[in-house]
Amino acid sequence: MDNILRHAFVKRHCNECGGSYNVTLYDVLQEQRVLDEWQSGRPSCAGCSRELDQMVHQIPRESLESLAAAWDAVTQKLEQHSVEIELR
């Protein structure tokens, strides 16, 4: 089943390169969980990367962990009853 965290995102704009990109809550949570080992699909611009680092630390990890656990519980229960949920 799809994960809601992969569809919820923050749109970021880089003042250095002028580009825009989306950062999913899944990306934020993964960076918070294993900052040393896991590299997200970061933009190549150093300004974008710096902005992303700042934003990651502004989103409360405990809240993301709770959301991820709640979503997993919902999807497991739905799968037990052969109910498929779709995300847009």
N, CA, C and O atoms as a GROMACS GRO file, in nm:
protein
  352
    1MET      N    1   0.084  -0.117   0.000
    1MET     CA    2   0.000   0.000   0.000
    1MET      C    3   0.090   0.124   0.000
    1MET      O    4   0.196   0.125   0.062
    2ASP      N    5   0.047   0.225  -0.068
    2ASP     CA    6   0.122   0.350  -0.079
    2ASP      C    7   0.129   0.420   0.056
    2ASP      O    8   0.041   0.403   0.140
    3ASN      N    9   0.233   0.499   0.076
    3ASN     CA   10   0.252   0.571   0.201
    3ASN      C   11   0.216   0.718   0.183
    3ASN      O   12   0.266   0.783   0.092
    4ILE      N   13   0.131   0.768   0.270
    4ILE     CA   14   0.086   0.907   0.262
    4ILE      C   15   0.203   1.006   0.271
    4ILE      O   16   0.197   1.115   0.215
    5LEU      N   17   0.308   0.967   0.343
    5LEU     CA   18   0.423   1.056   0.359
    5LEU      C   19   0.495   1.082   0.227
    5LEU      O   20   0.566   1.182   0.212
    6ARG      N   21   0.477   0.992   0.131
    6ARG     CA   22   0.540   1.011   0.000
    6ARG      C   23   0.462   1.112  -0.086
    6ARG      O   24   0.512   1.157  -0.190
    7HIS      N   25   0.342   1.148  -0.044
    7HIS     CA   26   0.259   1.239  -0.122
    7HIS      C   27   0.241   1.375  -0.056
    7HIS      O   28   0.198   1.470  -0.121
    8ALA      N   29   0.274   1.386   0.070
    8ALA     CA   30   0.268   1.515   0.140
    8ALA      C   31   0.407   1.578   0.128
    8ALA      O   32   0.508   1.516   0.163
    9PHE      N   33   0.410   1.700   0.080
    9PHE     CA   34   0.541   1.761   0.057
    9PHE      C   35   0.539   1.911   0.085
    9PHE      O   36   0.434   1.975   0.093
   10VAL      N   37   0.659   1.963   0.098
   10VAL     CA   38   0.682   2.106   0.112
   10VAL      C   39   0.750   2.151  -0.016
   10VAL      O   40   0.850   2.092  -0.057
   11LYS      N   41   0.696   2.253  -0.078
   11LYS     CA   42   0.758   2.306  -0.200
   11LYS      C   43   0.865   2.407  -0.157
   11LYS      O   44   0.839   2.498  -0.078
   12ARG      N   45   0.983   2.389  -0.210
   12ARG     CA   46   1.096   2.476  -0.175
   12ARG      C   47   1.144   2.552  -0.298
   12ARG      O   48   1.137   2.502  -0.411
   13HIS      N   49   1.192   2.671  -0.276
   13HIS     CA   50   1.248   2.753  -0.383
   13HIS      C   51   1.389   2.793  -0.341
   13HIS      O   52   1.412   2.831  -0.226
   14CYS      N   53   1.482   2.784  -0.435
   14CYS     CA   54   1.620   2.822  -0.406
   14CYS      C   55   1.647   2.960  -0.465
   14CYS      O   56   1.631   2.981  -0.585
   15ASN      N   57   1.688   3.052  -0.381
   15ASN     CA   58   1.721   3.186  -0.427
   15ASN      C   59   1.855   3.190  -0.501
   15ASN      O   60   1.885   3.286  -0.573
   16GLU      N   61   1.934   3.086  -0.483
   16GLU     CA   62   2.065   3.082  -0.547
   16GLU      C   63   2.057   3.038  -0.693
   16GLU      O   64   2.111   3.105  -0.782
   17CYS      N   65   1.989   2.925  -0.719
   17CYS     CA   66   1.983   2.874  -0.857
   17CYS      C   67   1.849   2.908  -0.924
   17CYS      O   68   1.836   2.895  -1.046
   18GLY      N   69   1.750   2.952  -0.846
   18GLY     CA   70   1.620   2.988  -0.901
   18GLY      C   71   1.527   2.870  -0.922
   18GLY      O   72   1.414   2.887  -0.966
   19GLY      N   73   1.574   2.750  -0.890
   19GLY     CA   74   1.492   2.630  -0.908
   19GLY      C   75   1.394   2.608  -0.794
   19GLY      O   76   1.409   2.663  -0.686
   20SER      N   77   1.294   2.526  -0.822
   20SER     CA   78   1.198   2.484  -0.720
   20SER      C   79   1.195   2.332  -0.716
   20SER      O   80   1.220   2.266  -0.817
   21TYR      N   81   1.167   2.278  -0.601
   21TYR     CA   82   1.161   2.134  -0.586
   21TYR      C   83   1.070   2.098  -0.470
   21TYR      O   84   1.044   2.181  -0.382
   22ASN      N   85   1.020   1.975  -0.469
   22ASN     CA   86   0.933   1.927  -0.364
   22ASN      C   87   1.012   1.838  -0.269
   22ASN      O   88   1.094   1.757  -0.313
   23VAL      N   89   0.988   1.852  -0.142
   23VAL     CA   90   1.049   1.766  -0.041
   23VAL      C   91   0.936   1.695   0.030
   23VAL      O   92   0.857   1.758   0.101
   24THR      N   93   0.927   1.562   0.013
   24THR     CA   94   0.818   1.488   0.077
   24THR      C   95   0.846   1.471   0.226
   24THR      O   96   0.961   1.478   0.270
   25LEU      N   97   0.739   1.450   0.302
   25LEU     CA   98   0.756   1.422   0.444
   25LEU      C   99   0.831   1.291   0.465
   25LEU      O  100   0.898   1.273   0.567
   26TYR      N  101   0.819   1.201   0.369
   26TYR     CA  102   0.897   1.077   0.376
   26TYR      C  103   1.047   1.108   0.370
   26TYR      O  104   1.125   1.054   0.448
   27ASP      N  105   1.087   1.196   0.278
   27ASP     CA  106   1.228   1.236   0.269
   27ASP      C  107   1.275   1.299   0.399
   27ASP      O  108   1.384   1.270   0.448
   28VAL      N  109   1.191   1.387   0.454
   28VAL     CA  110   1.227   1.454   0.580
   28VAL      C  111   1.246   1.351   0.690
   28VAL      O  112   1.346   1.355   0.762
   29LEU      N  113   1.152   1.259   0.704
   29LEU     CA  114   1.160   1.159   0.809
   29LEU      C  115   1.282   1.070   0.793
   29LEU      O  116   1.350   1.040   0.891
   30GLN      N  117   1.311   1.028   0.670
   30GLN     CA  118   1.429   0.944   0.647
   30GLN      C  119   1.558   1.019   0.683
   30GLN      O  120   1.649   0.961   0.742
   31GLU      N  121   1.564   1.144   0.648
   31GLU     CA  122   1.684   1.222   0.683
   31GLU      C  123   1.698   1.233   0.834
   31GLU      O  124   1.808   1.225   0.888
   32GLN      N  125   1.585   1.252   0.902
   32GLN     CA  126   1.590   1.262   1.047
   32GLN      C  127   1.627   1.130   1.112
   32GLN      O  128   1.697   1.128   1.213
   33ARG      N  129   1.582   1.019   1.056
   33ARG     CA  130   1.609   0.887   1.115
   33ARG      C  131   1.754   0.843   1.100
   33ARG      O  132   1.815   0.797   1.196
   34VAL      N  133   1.808   0.859   0.982
   34VAL     CA  134   1.943   0.808   0.958
   34VAL      C  135   2.026   0.911   0.882
   34VAL      O  136   2.069   0.888   0.769
   35LEU      N  137   2.046   1.023   0.944
   35LEU     CA  138   2.115   1.135   0.881
   35LEU      C  139   2.254   1.095   0.829
   35LEU      O  140   2.297   1.146   0.726
   36ASP      N  141   2.323   1.006   0.898
   36ASP     CA  142   2.458   0.967   0.858
   36ASP      C  143   2.461   0.875   0.735
   36ASP      O  144   2.551   0.883   0.653
   37GLU      N  145   2.359   0.786   0.725
   37GLU     CA  146   2.366   0.678   0.626
   37GLU      C  147   2.284   0.701   0.500
   37GLU      O  148   2.318   0.647   0.395
   38TRP      N  149   2.178   0.780   0.508
   38TRP     CA  150   2.083   0.789   0.398
   38TRP      C  151   2.093   0.924   0.330
   38TRP      O  152   2.092   1.027   0.397
   39GLN      N  153   2.103   0.924   0.200
   39GLN     CA  154   2.107   1.048   0.123
   39GLN      C  155   1.982   1.058   0.038
   39GLN      O  156   1.952   0.969  -0.041
   40SER      N  157   1.908   1.167   0.054
   40SER     CA  158   1.789   1.185  -0.027
   40SER      C  159   1.829   1.234  -0.166
   40SER      O  160   1.946   1.264  -0.191
   41GLY      N  161   1.732   1.241  -0.254
   41GLY     CA  162   1.758   1.293  -0.387
   41GLY      C  163   1.770   1.445  -0.381
   41GLY      O  164   1.679   1.516  -0.425
   42ARG      N  165   1.878   1.493  -0.328
   42ARG     CA  166   1.898   1.637  -0.310
   42ARG      C  167   1.923   1.706  -0.443
   42ARG      O  168   1.979   1.649  -0.536
   43PRO      N  169   1.880   1.829  -0.449
   43PRO     CA  170   1.917   1.911  -0.565
   43PRO      C  171   2.069   1.930  -0.567
   43PRO      O  172   2.134   1.925  -0.462
   44SER      N  173   2.125   1.951  -0.684
   44SER     CA  174   2.270   1.966  -0.694
   44SER      C  175   2.318   2.103  -0.650
   44SER      O  176   2.437   2.121  -0.624
   45CYS      N  177   2.229   2.198  -0.641
   45CYS     CA  178   2.265   2.334  -0.600
   45CYS      C  179   2.294   2.339  -0.450
   45CYS      O  180   2.214   2.289  -0.370
   46ALA      N  181   2.407   2.397  -0.411
   46ALA     CA  182   2.443   2.407  -0.270
   46ALA      C  183   2.341   2.490  -0.192
   46ALA      O  184   2.315   2.461  -0.075
   47GLY      N  185   2.284   2.590  -0.254
   47GLY     CA  186   2.183   2.674  -0.188
   47GLY      C  187   2.057   2.594  -0.158
   47GLY      O  188   2.002   2.604  -0.048
   48CYS      N  189   2.012   2.514  -0.254
   48CYS     CA  190   1.894   2.428  -0.232
   48CYS      C  191   1.922   2.331  -0.119
   48CYS      O  192   1.837   2.310  -0.032
   49SER      N  193   2.038   2.271  -0.121
   49SER     CA  194   2.074   2.172  -0.020
   49SER      C  195   2.077   2.235   0.119
   49SER      O  196   2.031   2.174   0.215
   50ARG      N  197   2.130   2.356   0.131
   50ARG     CA  198   2.136   2.426   0.258
   50ARG      C  199   1.995   2.458   0.309
   50ARG      O  200   1.966   2.442   0.428
   51GLU      N  201   1.908   2.503   0.218
   51GLU     CA  202   1.769   2.532   0.253
   51GLU      C  203   1.698   2.406   0.301
   51GLU      O  204   1.622   2.409   0.398
   52LEU      N  205   1.724   2.294   0.233
   52LEU     CA  206   1.662   2.167   0.268
   52LEU      C  207   1.704   2.125   0.408
   52LEU      O  208   1.620   2.083   0.488
   53ASP      N  209   1.832   2.136   0.439
   53ASP     CA  210   1.881   2.100   0.572
   53ASP      C  211   1.810   2.180   0.680
   53ASP      O  212   1.771   2.125   0.783
   54GLN      N  213   1.792   2.308   0.657
   54GLN     CA  214   1.725   2.394   0.755
   54GLN      C  215   1.579   2.352   0.772
   54GLN      O  216   1.529   2.346   0.884
   55MET      N  217   1.511   2.325   0.661
   55MET     CA  218   1.370   2.288   0.666
   55MET      C  219   1.352   2.154   0.736
   55MET      O  220   1.257   2.138   0.813
   56VAL      N  221   1.440   2.057   0.712
   56VAL     CA  222   1.429   1.924   0.772
   56VAL      C  223   1.425   1.935   0.925
   56VAL      O  224   1.349   1.864   0.991
   57HIS      N  225   1.506   2.022   0.980
   57HIS     CA  226   1.514   2.035   1.125
   57HIS      C  227   1.399   2.115   1.184
   57HIS      O  228   1.383   2.118   1.306
   58GLN      N  229   1.318   2.180   1.102
   58GLN     CA  230   1.204   2.256   1.151
   58GLN      C  231   1.079   2.170   1.168
   58GLN      O  232   0.987   2.207   1.241
   59ILE      N  233   1.074   2.055   1.100
   59ILE     CA  234   0.958   1.967   1.110
   59ILE      C  235   0.981   1.872   1.227
   59ILE      O  236   1.082   1.801   1.229
   60PRO      N  237   0.889   1.869   1.324
   60PRO     CA  238   0.910   1.787   1.444
   60PRO      C  239   0.912   1.637   1.413
   60PRO      O  240   0.815   1.581   1.362
   61ARG      N  241   1.025   1.574   1.445
   61ARG     CA  242   1.042   1.432   1.416
   61ARG      C  243   0.938   1.347   1.487
   61ARG      O  244   0.885   1.252   1.428
   62GLU      N  245   0.908   1.379   1.613
   62GLU     CA  246   0.811   1.299   1.689
   62GLU      C  247   0.676   1.296   1.619
   62GLU      O  248   0.610   1.193   1.615
   63SER      N  249   0.636   1.409   1.564
   63SER     CA  250   0.508   1.416   1.494
   63SER      C  251   0.511   1.332   1.366
   63SER      O  252   0.414   1.263   1.335
   64LEU      N  253   0.621   1.338   1.293
   64LEU     CA  254   0.634   1.256   1.172
   64LEU      C  255   0.636   1.108   1.204
   64LEU      O  256   0.575   1.027   1.133
   65GLU      N  257   0.706   1.071   1.312
   65GLU     CA  258   0.709   0.931   1.353
   65GLU      C  259   0.567   0.884   1.388
   65GLU      O  260   0.528   0.773   1.352
   66SER      N  261   0.490   0.968   1.458
   66SER     CA  262   0.353   0.932   1.494
   66SER      C  263   0.265   0.918   1.371
   66SER      O  264   0.185   0.826   1.361
   67LEU      N  265   0.281   1.011   1.276
   67LEU     CA  266   0.204   1.005   1.152
   67LEU      C  267   0.238   0.879   1.073
   67LEU      O  268   0.149   0.811   1.021
   68ALA      N  269   0.367   0.846   1.064
   68ALA     CA  270   0.410   0.727   0.992
   68ALA      C  271   0.354   0.601   1.058
   68ALA      O  272   0.307   0.511   0.989
   69ALA      N  273   0.358   0.594   1.192
   69ALA     CA  274   0.307   0.477   1.263
   69ALA      C  275   0.156   0.465   1.246
   69ALA      O  276   0.105   0.355   1.226
   70ALA      N  277   0.085   0.577   1.254
   70ALA     CA  278  -0.060   0.575   1.236
   70ALA      C  279  -0.096   0.529   1.095
   70ALA      O  280  -0.188   0.449   1.077
   71TRP      N  281  -0.024   0.580   0.995
   71TRP     CA  282  -0.052   0.541   0.857
   71TRP      C  283  -0.027   0.392   0.838
   71TRP      O  284  -0.106   0.324   0.773
   72ASP      N  285   0.083   0.340   0.894
   72ASP     CA  286   0.112   0.197   0.884
   72ASP      C  287   0.001   0.114   0.948
   72ASP      O  288  -0.038   0.012   0.892
   73ALA      N  289  -0.050   0.157   1.063
   73ALA     CA  290  -0.156   0.084   1.131
   73ALA      C  291  -0.284   0.083   1.047
   73ALA      O  292  -0.351  -0.020   1.036
   74VAL      N  293  -0.317   0.197   0.988
   74VAL     CA  294  -0.436   0.206   0.904
   74VAL      C  295  -0.423   0.114   0.783
   74VAL      O  296  -0.516   0.039   0.751
   75THR      N  297  -0.310   0.120   0.715
   75THR     CA  298  -0.294   0.039   0.594
   75THR      C  299  -0.291  -0.110   0.625
   75THR      O  300  -0.344  -0.190   0.548
   76GLN      N  301  -0.230  -0.148   0.736
   76GLN     CA  302  -0.229  -0.290   0.774
   76GLN      C  303  -0.370  -0.341   0.799
   76GLN      O  304  -0.406  -0.450   0.754
   77LYS      N  305  -0.450  -0.262   0.870
   77LYS     CA  306  -0.588  -0.302   0.898
   77LYS      C  307  -0.669  -0.312   0.770
   77LYS      O  308  -0.746  -0.407   0.751
   78LEU      N  309  -0.652  -0.215   0.681
   78LEU     CA  310  -0.724  -0.218   0.555
   78LEU      C  311  -0.685  -0.339   0.470
   78LEU      O  312  -0.770  -0.404   0.408
   79GLU      N  313  -0.554  -0.370   0.468
   79GLU     CA  314  -0.508  -0.485   0.391
   79GLU      C  315  -0.564  -0.615   0.446
   79GLU      O  316  -0.593  -0.706   0.369
   80GLN      N  317  -0.581  -0.624   0.577
   80GLN     CA  318  -0.640  -0.743   0.638
   80GLN      C  319  -0.783  -0.766   0.588
   80GLN      O  320  -0.830  -0.880   0.581
   81HIS      N  321  -0.850  -0.658   0.554
   81HIS     CA  322  -0.988  -0.667   0.508
   81HIS      C  323  -0.998  -0.648   0.355
   81HIS      O  324  -1.106  -0.626   0.301
   82SER      N  325  -0.885  -0.658   0.289
   82SER     CA  326  -0.878  -0.646   0.142
   82SER      C  327  -0.937  -0.514   0.091
   82SER      O  328  -1.001  -0.510  -0.014
   83VAL      N  329  -0.914  -0.410   0.166
   83VAL     CA  330  -0.959  -0.276   0.125
   83VAL      C  331  -0.837  -0.200   0.078
   83VAL      O  332  -0.737  -0.189   0.148
   84GLU      N  333  -0.847  -0.146  -0.044
   84GLU     CA  334  -0.734  -0.072  -0.100
   84GLU      C  335  -0.765   0.076  -0.097
   84GLU      O  336  -0.871   0.120  -0.142
   85ILE      N  337  -0.672   0.153  -0.045
   85ILE     CA  338  -0.688   0.298  -0.040
   85ILE      C  339  -0.598   0.360  -0.146
   85ILE      O  340  -0.487   0.313  -0.170
   86GLU      N  341  -0.646   0.465  -0.208
   86GLU     CA  342  -0.568   0.534  -0.310
   86GLU      C  343  -0.536   0.675  -0.264
   86GLU      O  344  -0.618   0.740  -0.199
   87LEU      N  345  -0.420   0.720  -0.300
   87LEU     CA  346  -0.378   0.857  -0.270
   87LEU      C  347  -0.363   0.934  -0.400
   87LEU      O  348  -0.326   0.877  -0.503
   88ARG      N  349  -0.391   1.061  -0.395
   88ARG     CA  350  -0.374   1.146  -0.514
   88ARG      C  351  -0.248   1.222  -0.506
   88ARG      O  352  -0.215   1.299  -0.596
   0.00000   0.00000   0.00000
